[in-house]
Amino acid sequence: MYDYLIIGGGIIGLSMAKAIHKKEISAKIAIIEKENKIASHASGRNSGVLHAGFYYNENSLKAQFAKNGNQELQEYCDTHSLKINKCGKVIVAQNKNEINGLEELKRRGDANGVELYWISEKELAKRFPNIKTTQKALFSPTTATIDPKELCMNIANELIKNDISILTYTKYLKRIGKYSILTTQGKIKYKKLINCAGLYADKIAMDFGFAKNYTIIPFKGIYLKDKKNISGLNTNIYPVPNLKNPFLGVHFTYAIDGSAKIGPTAIPAFWRENYKGFKKFSLDEMINILYNEASLFISNAFDFRSLAIEEIKKYNKNHLLNLAQRLISDTNLKGYDEWTTPGIRAQLLNKTTSELVQDFTIEGDDISIHILNAVSPALTSAFPFTRWIVEKYLY
Ligand SMILES: Cc1cc2nc3c(=O)[nH]c(=O)nc-3n(C[C@H](O)[C@H](O)[C@H](O)COP(=O)(O)OP(=O)(O)OC[C@H]3O[C@@H](n4cnc5c(N)ncnc54)[C@H](O)[C@@H]3O)c2cc1C
């Protein structure tokens, strides 16, 4: 019998175990993970950007945790000698119409207490000659990139040293009693269960009577990589996003190994782990997801039709390169010739309102807690976010 049983060995499950252990050092804690290693899904397949915290509405949980999460993870990487690239980020306006969007980001940044500076077009040309903007750009000095797999491994090793069990190859199958579940390794009993299962969090929550209004719509993010950074990228470059949906638009990421990436896309996927070809294909999932995507396409909720069409076009390498080219001037993009590991966002859809849920969402009672919609910036926010859940929902 475990005091706390966590489902999911991603950054949220790992940080949750760390937070519970800190609060209650003698608690018996286990994490079950269906794959043979931790961070096999979103936590090991993302951009690795520690976001500064200026995209999010000031009343949101994302705003509450991203800024501090960024700072804590920077300190954690420094303390544990993990790789980190403190290269900042420039957000550019591609035309005059986007200036309003830039100003809204600055307003949100100020409201969230995030360090963010205006740079004039002239100054930008001096500091970052390859970056193109209209009139002005924003510079975020606290944005950084890390290796998310290295981070997760480090946390996992710390947990193991503290006698927390990480049971890989152990898949949650179903609930079989108030305080027990069936897994591929047999029955497991607990006093409290915490569901951090990413792409499957909604399904597991439903077994416990939660997430009734929700379903996950998977969105695939693919990247093009310039291994040798022929393009000479030295910071992250982002466009002004459409703040009506939770995606940040195609951007350049300057990775910790010195390489550069363009992406990720937000292409609607057909099953939850639809990374490549027919691997992990599930007919049940496809029928369900296609039904939801077709309904969104017909109702055109949150402009889904043009989002889907625009995103699918990004499978075409030249199209993706052309979009990226709008953020830079005279830069050689020939090095971007390798599609790298894709990631899939576990984006929650509110079935009642047909809206993509913008914020992190938590449901539960005294037996189980369910972390739904742990989408970006959940990597950045993981430490303070999970500590807050522990305080608010577990004690
Ligand atoms: C393309 C992309 C780019 C992103 N970029 C950034 C970024 O730059 N910065 C940022 O802050 N965030 C970013 N994110 C978001 C970030 O990666 C996620 O918010 C975060 O990784 C979510 O962590 P998680 O632990 O909830 O999910 P996951 O990492 O998916 O972990 C869930 C785990 O649960 C396991 N699981 C599922 N079902 C079961 C079951 N039945 N039994 C046992 N185990 C199960 C899975 O195998 C998985 O390991 C990005 C995401 C994507 C997809």
The ligand as a MOL file (V3000), in Angstrom:
LIG
                    3D

  0  0  0     0  0            999 V3000
M  V30 BEGIN CTAB
M  V30 COUNTS 53 58 0 0 0
M  V30 BEGIN ATOM
M  V30 1 C 5.9460 19.9550 -29.2180 0
M  V30 2 C 5.9200 20.4580 -27.8090 0
M  V30 3 C 6.7200 21.5310 -27.4230 0
M  V30 4 C 6.6740 22.0170 -26.1150 0
M  V30 5 N 7.5400 22.9930 -25.7370 0
M  V30 6 C 7.5630 23.4020 -24.4440 0
M  V30 7 C 8.4960 24.3570 -24.0120 0
M  V30 8 O 9.3520 24.7810 -24.7620 0
M  V30 9 N 8.4320 24.7830 -22.7230 0
M  V30 10 C 7.5020 24.3060 -21.8450 0
M  V30 11 O 7.4670 24.7700 -20.6940 0
M  V30 12 N 6.6280 23.3580 -22.2230 0
M  V30 13 C 6.6480 22.8820 -23.4860 0
M  V30 14 N 5.7880 21.9100 -23.8810 0
M  V30 15 C 4.8550 21.3750 -22.9010 0
M  V30 16 C 5.5090 20.3350 -22.0070 0
M  V30 17 O 6.2970 19.4510 -22.7310 0
M  V30 18 C 4.3920 19.5800 -21.2880 0
M  V30 19 O 3.5450 20.5290 -20.7150 0
M  V30 20 C 4.9160 18.6640 -20.1930 0
M  V30 21 O 5.9290 17.8390 -20.6900 0
M  V30 22 C 3.7700 17.8290 -19.6480 0
M  V30 23 O 4.2960 16.8990 -18.7570 0
M  V30 24 P 3.4290 15.7060 -18.2330 0
M  V30 25 O 4.2240 15.0290 -17.1880 0
M  V30 26 O 2.0730 16.1850 -17.8780 0
M  V30 27 O 3.1640 14.7760 -19.5090 0
M  V30 28 P 4.0480 13.6240 -20.1830 0
M  V30 29 O 5.4500 14.0040 -20.3110 0
M  V30 30 O 3.3350 13.2270 -21.4250 0
M  V30 31 O 3.9830 12.4630 -19.1160 0
M  V30 32 C 2.8490 11.6580 -18.9340 0
M  V30 33 C 3.3480 10.2530 -18.7040 0
M  V30 34 O 2.2330 9.4230 -18.3540 0
M  V30 35 C 2.4630 8.1460 -18.8890 0
M  V30 36 N 1.1870 7.4370 -18.9810 0
M  V30 37 C 0.1330 7.7330 -19.7880 0
M  V30 38 N -0.8400 6.8100 -19.6260 0
M  V30 39 C -0.4040 5.9360 -18.6800 0
M  V30 40 C -0.9660 4.7600 -18.1000 0
M  V30 41 N -2.1710 4.2710 -18.4800 0
M  V30 42 N -0.2420 4.1000 -17.1550 0
M  V30 43 C 0.9990 4.5570 -16.7850 0
M  V30 44 N 1.5880 5.6530 -17.3320 0
M  V30 45 C 0.8860 6.3340 -18.2670 0
M  V30 46 C 3.0590 8.4370 -20.2620 0
M  V30 47 O 3.7530 7.3230 -20.7760 0
M  V30 48 C 3.9490 9.6350 -19.9690 0
M  V30 49 O 5.2830 9.2730 -19.7030 0
M  V30 50 C 5.8090 21.4130 -25.1770 0
M  V30 51 C 5.0270 20.3140 -25.5610 0
M  V30 52 C 5.0940 19.8280 -26.8470 0
M  V30 53 C 4.2870 18.6210 -27.2130 0
M  V30 END ATOM
M  V30 BEGIN BOND
M  V30 1 1 1 2
M  V30 2 1 2 3
M  V30 3 2 2 52
M  V30 4 2 3 4
M  V30 5 1 4 5
M  V30 6 1 4 50
M  V30 7 2 5 6
M  V30 8 1 6 7
M  V30 9 1 6 13
M  V30 10 2 7 8
M  V30 11 1 7 9
M  V30 12 1 9 10
M  V30 13 2 10 11
M  V30 14 1 10 12
M  V30 15 2 12 13
M  V30 16 1 13 14
M  V30 17 1 14 15
M  V30 18 1 14 50
M  V30 19 1 15 16
M  V30 20 1 16 17
M  V30 21 1 16 18
M  V30 22 1 18 19
M  V30 23 1 18 20
M  V30 24 1 20 21
M  V30 25 1 20 22
M  V30 26 1 22 23
M  V30 27 1 23 24
M  V30 28 2 24 25
M  V30 29 1 24 26
M  V30 30 1 24 27
M  V30 31 1 27 28
M  V30 32 2 28 29
M  V30 33 1 28 30
M  V30 34 1 28 31
M  V30 35 1 31 32
M  V30 36 1 32 33
M  V30 37 1 33 34
M  V30 38 1 33 48
M  V30 39 1 34 35
M  V30 40 1 35 36
M  V30 41 1 35 46
M  V30 42 1 36 37
M  V30 43 1 36 45
M  V30 44 2 37 38
M  V30 45 1 38 39
M  V30 46 1 39 40
M  V30 47 2 39 45
M  V30 48 1 40 41
M  V30 49 2 40 42
M  V30 50 1 42 43
M  V30 51 2 43 44
M  V30 52 1 44 45
M  V30 53 1 46 47
M  V30 54 1 46 48
M  V30 55 1 48 49
M  V30 56 2 50 51
M  V30 57 1 51 52
M  V30 58 1 52 53
M  V30 END BOND
M  V30 END CTAB
M  END
